[in-house]
């Protein structure tokens, strides 16, 4: 199963020194200069990662130093974009509105290749676990067969997923390389280079308290969580349901969207905390647990969609379709397990908070 990766706190990336404390006003409140310092630091990290990526000459989502550089590029782009969103009243409006979609485009383009690779790893691992086979796709060693002939179709299902997701990953790789060589990317890089030395703050930002805007980001997260069906998510996940009955519904679940939105809002809340407490942002183990659960939820939901899409491939054998159906159901169970884990983490936080 694909390993989950949470963004490391800013300042923990190799080669990045912790930043100084945030500038404060006379009352001890973090002010606009703290936002400027954070954005400059993220822009500097972006340029450092870009230089490292060019020096290694690797692909956007590859392994080794090139892959690390690409991930660092994505992290910096997300943090800059997230800060522009949370603290947009303190920034030049026209500049901010131009930068945010460009940074989102870059981050999304660079993320796809890794996402397809991780999705394939997750699905093949699940197939191995469900069928008792080793080494899918291919001539693996078979374990005890599952009821309904799952083992028979698992190898072909794995081979089909491998073909489809490898093709998607290859296309994402080409798209990333094309993006990194485009005039659009060079325009983004030039804007970030300017940001590293000059942040276009609004006139009143220099003395503005950052805490109300950060609190608004936290409130948006809390409101989104309140809208989730946490009562249902609080029911323990029953893994035995996969053996006793499988749903034939392979359609994407509309409810996933609200959970994905909470994941994005949690990320914005974390980034706002980094602005308020640069170099010393307190680590909240409960929020980290909630973030892990939401990442797991996203990965399982997207893997379920991939399994359902593969099951709709024309003229596949019934055993292959059956294996993909079981795989889809398994990933939807993973979705429910992730929701339960999030509910447990969030409720513990709620109890702790006065």
N, C-alpha and C positions, 0 to 999 in steps of 0.2 A: 504494500500500500504506500502511496506517495507520502513522503514526510511533510508535515505541516511546518510552515515557516512564518513566524511573526516578524514584523519589522523590528530590528534592534533599536533601542533608544538612540537618538542622535548623540554623537559623541563616543559611541562604542564601536563604530566602524573602524577597521584597522587604518591607522595613519591619520585619524582625526583626533585632535586634541580637544578636551572638554572646554567649553566656553566659559567666560566669566559670568558673574551673577547679572541678572537683568537690571537695567537702569530703573531706579525708583523715584517717585516724586517725594515731596516732603512728608507725606502721610504714609509712605511705605508701599504705595501701589505701583505695580509695573506699568510703565508708560510706553508711548509709541516707539521710543528709541529701542526698546527691547524687541519689538516686532522687526524693526529695521535690522538689528543685529542678527536675529534669527534668519531672516531672509538672505542676508549677505552670507551667512555661514552655509546655508543650504545651496546657494548659488555657487559658492566656492567648492563645495563637495561635488556638485554636479560637474563643474569644469574639471576637477581632479579625476573623477570617474571617466569622463569623456576622454581625457588625455590617456588614461590607463587603457581604456578600450582600444584606442587607436594604436597605442604602442604594442599591444598584444596581437592586433590584427585579426581578432576572432569574430565570430558571429554574435549576433545580439543575444541569443539565448543559449549559447554554448556552455561548455564546462570550463573549469580552471579559472585563471585570472580574468579571461575575457567575460565569462559568465558572471563572475563576481562584480566586474565593472558595470555590466549591463544592469544587474540587480540594483547596484548602488545608484545608477542613473535613474532607475524607476523610483527608488525611494526618495531621492531628492526632488524629482519632478512632482511626486505625489504630495510631499510636504509643502513645497512652494505653492502648488495649486490649492491644497487644503487651507493654507494660511490666507491666501488671497480670498477664499470663500468666507472664512470665519470672520476675518478682520477687514472686509472690503470697505466699510464706512471710513476707515482710516487711511485708505490708499487712493491714489488717483483712479477715478472710476473708469475712464476710457482705457487706460493702460491695463488695469486689472481684468477688464472684460475681454480684452484681446489676448492676454496671456493664458487665462485659465483653460479655454478650449484647446489651445495648442499644446499645453502641458498634458492635458488629458489624452489627446491624440497620441502623443509620444509615449506616455506611460502604457496606454492600452496596446499600442503596436508592439512595443518591446516585450510585453507580458505574454503574448499569445503563444509563442513557440514553447516557452517553459510550461505554460498551462496545458497544451496538448500532450507534451511529454509526461507530465505528472498524471494527467488523466489516463493515459494508456497504462502507466505503471500501476495505478490504482485498480483499474478494471481487470488487468491480467492477474494481479495479486488476488483480487476477489474471486475470479474464476478458479484459480488454483485452490483457494481455500474451500470453495463450494463443491468442487468436483473431486477433490482429493488427488489432483494431478500435479505434476511438477514440470516446469519448463514450457508452459504454454506461451506462444503457439509453437507447435512442432511435435516431435516424437518424444514426449515426456514419459516419465514412469507413472503409471496409473496406480492409484490407491483404491480403496473400497468404492465401488460404484454407488452413486446416489440413486434414490428412487426416481423412476421416470426416465432413466437414461440420460441424466445430465452429463455424465462423463463422455458419452458418445458424441454429443454436440459441442462440448466445451472447447476441444482443440480447434474445431472449425470456427467457432465463435471468436476464439482468441485470434486466429489468423485473420478473420474479417476485420476485427477491431484494429489489429496491428496495421493492416493495409490502409484503412480509412483514416486513422489518427496519425499515422506516419506521413501520409500524403498531406493532411491538414498541417502538420508540423513543418513539413518541407515548404509549403506555401507561405506559412507564417514567417519562416526563416528568410525566404526571399523577400517578402514584404518588409521585414525589419531592415534588411540590408539596403533595400531600395529607399526606405524612409531615411535612414542615416546618411545617405548620399544625396538627399533631395535638397532643393533650395528652401523648402518649408522648414526642414530641420535646422539648416544653417541659420535661418532667421530666428528660430527659437534659441539656438545656442548663442547667437549674438545678443539677444535680449537678456538672456541669463548672465552673460558676461558683463553687461552694463549693470545688471542688478547686483552683482558681486561688489560693486563699488558705490552705487548710487541707487537708493530705494525711493521711488516716487510716492512719498507720503503726502496725505492731504494736509492743508495748512495747520489744522488744529490737532494733528496727530501727535505732535511732539510732547504735549502735556496731557494727552487723553489716557484715562485709566483703561487698561486692557481687560480687566476682570469682567465687566458686564457683557462684553462680546463673547468671552470664553464661557461665561455662565449661560448665555443664550444657546451656545452649541451643546452644552450639557442638557439644557432643557429640551432641545429638539430631540436629543437621543432618548431622554426619559419619556417623552410623549410617544415616540415611535415604539418604544418597548411596551408602553402601556397598551398600545393598540394591538400587540401580538396576543395570540391565544395561549397565554402562559399557563392557564389552568389545564388545558389539554396537554401542553408540553410538559407539565409537571407529573404526568402519569409515567411510571417506570416503563422503559422500553422492553418489549418482550421479544427476544431473539428467536424463541421457539415458533413464533408466528410464521416464519419462513418455511418451516417444515409442514405445519398443519394447514396452511392455505396461502395461495398466491393470487394477487389481484391481476386481472387481465388488462387493466387500464395502464397503458404506457405513455399517456399524454403528459406533457409538462404540467407541473402543479402551479397554478396562479398564485397560491399563497406564498411561494418561495420569494416572490418579489419583495414583500414587506420585510422578510428576514434579511435579504441582501441589503436592503436600505438601512436596516439597523447596523449591519456590519460597516457600511460606509460612514454612518454617523458616529459610531464608536471610534473609528479611525480619526475622524475630524476632532472628536473630543480629546483623544490622546495627543494629537498634534498641537491643539490649543494649550494643553498642559506643558508641552515642551517649550512653547513660546513664553509662558509665564515663569517657568522654572528652568532656564537654559543651563545645561551642564549638571543640574541637580534635580531633574524632574523625579518626584517620588514614584516608586514602582508600586503599583496596586496589583497584588497577586490575583484579586478577584476579577479585575478588568482584564488581566492577561488571560485568565481562564475563560472569561466570556468571549474574548477575541479568538482564542483557539477553537472554541466550540463553533463560532460563526464561520471561521475559515473551513472547518471540517464540514459544516453544513453546505457551504458554497461548493466545495469540491465534490461532495456526494451528490448534490442536486444536479450539477453539470455532468457528472459521470452517468447518472441515471438517464439524462436526456441523450447522451451519446449511445448508451446501450439500446434505448428505445429506437433511436434513429437507425442503428445497425439492424435491428430486428425488422425494420420496414424495407430492407434491401430486397429487391425482387428476386424470386426464384431461389431462395436459400432453402436448405433442407429443413424439414420439421424439427429434427433434433437440434439443429443450430438455432432456430428461432426459439425453441423451448429454453435452451441454455441462456440466450440473451434475455428472455423474459424473466427467468430466475435471477439473473444478474441485475436487471432493472429493479426487481422487487427488493433485492438485497441492498442496493444503494438507497432506495427509498426508506428502508429500515435504518440505514446509517443517517439519513436526514433526520428521522425522528429521534434517534439516539443523540444527535448533536443538539437538537432543540431541547431535549431533556437536560443535557449537560449545561447548556446556556441558562436554562431556567434555574438550575441549582446554583450556578455561580452568581447569577444576578440577585437571587433572593438572599443569598448570604451577604452580599454587599448591602442590600436594602436593610437587613437587620442590623448591620454594623453602623450604618449611617444614622446619626441622631435626627 
